[in-house]
Amino acid sequence: MCLMKKKSVKWCTITKAVSYHIAKDMVPVATVEQVGFQKLLKTMDPRYELPSRNYFAREALPKLYTEIRQSLADRLADVTHFALTSDMWSSRTCEPYMSLRPCRTQLQAGNSKKKYLVAITTDNGSNIVKAVELNEWLRMQCFGHRLHLAIGHGMNDKRVTRAISLCKRIVSCFSYSWKKRRHLAEVQIQLGLPSHQLITESATPWGSRQQMIERVLEQEGALASPV
């Protein structure tokens, strides 16, 4: 069986699809070295020879980034009026990223476009607020962030704080004990309760606290069962 020629149309199409998978699904570049992934591609087309992780890291992914960045720039070229939103997030390796960066580069490329910026929506972080002030942009406060702060202030009550703290301790207790989780699953079946795991609260989205409390209340009977 002859291998597929590198740089052929078919080879480039499959390789670009692999690059898209790595970027879109945020999987490690080392995925291309995993036996299961390689078997999947060989099953789909035995003639395809998967490039090394270095090829994807140094050539394929940078090329994909450049293409998408240029595509975005082309789409923004004829824009007359627009609004922006910006936020910071961290990658799995704890590297900080600002979602506005690609558009910011476009704004730097053509200062004349700045006058078409209607407003920018951000949280209340002092760094981003200062950046907006320096650029003399109209800033709109993020409703979701304001809602999160309002709910947090609304829960600033000793009784509420004590109840939330109790929920956290219960969830933590089951999170670090496989025996307790197994017992919980058995009791759920006995009581006819949904076979749900407890939910750990996340510090950022307020909805996770609500979900944690709802799940504890749902499983109250099973949680009260002695081990």
N, C-alpha and C positions, 0 to 999 in steps of 0.2 A: 504494500500500500504506500503510495506516494504522499508525503506530507504536504500540507498546504503551503504555497509560496508566501514567504513573509513580504509584507507590503502589498500583497494582492488586495483586491477590493473586499473579498470575503474575510481575509485575515484582519484587515483594518476595521471592518465592521464589528467583528466579534471582540477584538481588542478594545475598541472604543466602548462597547457595551459593558465590558468588564470594568473599565475605568469609570464609567457612569455609575455602576453598581457600588464601587468603592466610595465614590464621592457622595452619591445620593443617600445611600444607606449608612454612611459613616462607619464602615467596617475597616479594620486594619489592612494596610497594604500587604501584610503577611498572609492574608486570606488566600492569595494566589499560590501559596506554598502548601496549603492544607490538602491532604489526600482526598477528602470528600469533594472539595471544590474542583480539583483537577479531574476526578473521576466523572463529575457531572458534565464538564466540558468535553471530555473524551467520549462520553456516551452520546452527546448531542452531535459531535462531529469528530471522529477519530483522527482526521487529517490535521486538525488544528493543534499547533504547538504553542502552549502558553508561555509568554515571556516571563522573565525573572521579576522579582519584586523591585529591583533597582530600576528596571526599565519603566515600570509604572510610576515609581517615585520621582524619577529624574526626567522622564520624557512624556509619557502618556498623560499623567495627571496635570502637570504644568501646561501642556498643550490644551487640554480640555478647559482649564481655568481661563487661559487666554481667549479661547473661542467664545466662552460664555460671557466673559467680561466685555469683549468687543460687541457681542450681540446686544448686551444691555446698553452699551454706549450708543449703538445705532438706534435702538428703540427710544432713547432719551433725546436724540438729536433734534427731533421735531416737536418736542414737548413745549407747550406755551406756559401753562400754569400747573404747578404740582405742589403736593405736601409731602413731608417726610416724617418718619418715625425712627427712633433710635433707642437702642438698649444694649447693655453689656451682657455677655454670656461667656461661660467658660467651657472649654473643650474637655474631653475626658482626661487630658493631661494637665488640666487646670491652667491652660493658657487663656488669657482674656481676649475677647473679640468684640468689636463694635459693629453692629449690623449696618450702620450707616456708611461704613468705609467705602464701598464701591461707588455709591452715589456721591460721596464727598469728593472722591477723585474726579468724577465727572464734572462737579461744580468747579473744581480747581482748573480743569482743562478749558472751561469757558466761563469766565467771570460774568459775561453778559446774561447767563442763565440764572444767576442768583436773584435777579429782580423778579423772576417768575415764581419764586418760592413763596407760597401763601403762608405756611406755618409748619412748625415741626412739633411733634408730640413726643414727650419724654417723661421719665419719672422725676423725682425730686432730688436726685443725686447732685451734690454740690459741684462736682466736676463737670457734668453735662450742662447744668444750669449756667455755669460760668462760661462754658464754650459757646452756648447759644447767645449769651449776652455780648460776648466779644465779636460775634458775627452779626450782631444786631438783627437777629431773626425773631419772629413772633413765636413764642413758645406756648403750646397748649399742654396742660397737665394731663397725664394718662389717667383715664377714668378707672381702669382696673387697679392701678397702683393706689389711687385715692381711696377706692373702695376697700382695698386691703388694709390701708392705714386706719380707715374709719371703723372697720370691724375689729381691728386690734385694740383700738381705744375703747370701743364699746364693751370689750371683754375684760377691761381693766377693773375687775371686781374680785374681792377675795374669794367669794364662794365659787364664782366661775373659774378663777385661776386654780382653785383647789380641785375642782371637778376635772378640769383639763389635765392637770398634773397626775391625777389618779389614772385617767385613761392612758396617758403616756407610759406610766409605770406598768400597767397591765399589758400593753402592747409590747413593751420592752421585755417583759418577763417571758412572753411566749416567743419572741423573736430569737432569743438566745438559748432556747431549750427545745430540742427536737422531741423529747419525751412529752413535754406539755402540748406541743402541736399535735402529736399523735393522739394523745388523750382527748384533746379538743375535737379532733375529727371523729373519734368514736362516739363522744357524747352528742355531737351534732346529729349523727345518724339516729341515735336513741331518741332524741327529742324532736326529730323531724325538722331540724333547722337547716338552712342552706349551708352547703359545704364551702364556706368562704373563709379565707385567711383574714387576719386582722390587718388593718391598714396603718402604716407609720406616717405620722404627720411630716410634711415637708415645710421648711422654714419660709419658703417664698410664697406659693399660692395659698390663699386663705381657704380655698375649697378643700384642701387636703385635711385640714383640721375638722371641718364639717364631716367629711367622709370617715375619718377616724372615729369620731363620736358616734355617728350613725351605725357603724359596724359593731362597736362595742355594745350599743343598745340592742342591736339585732341579735347578738350572741350572748346577751346577759345571762340567760338560763344556763348555757353551756359553760360560761366562764365561772359561774357560781358553783358548779359541780365540783366536789372535792376530788383531788387526784388520788 
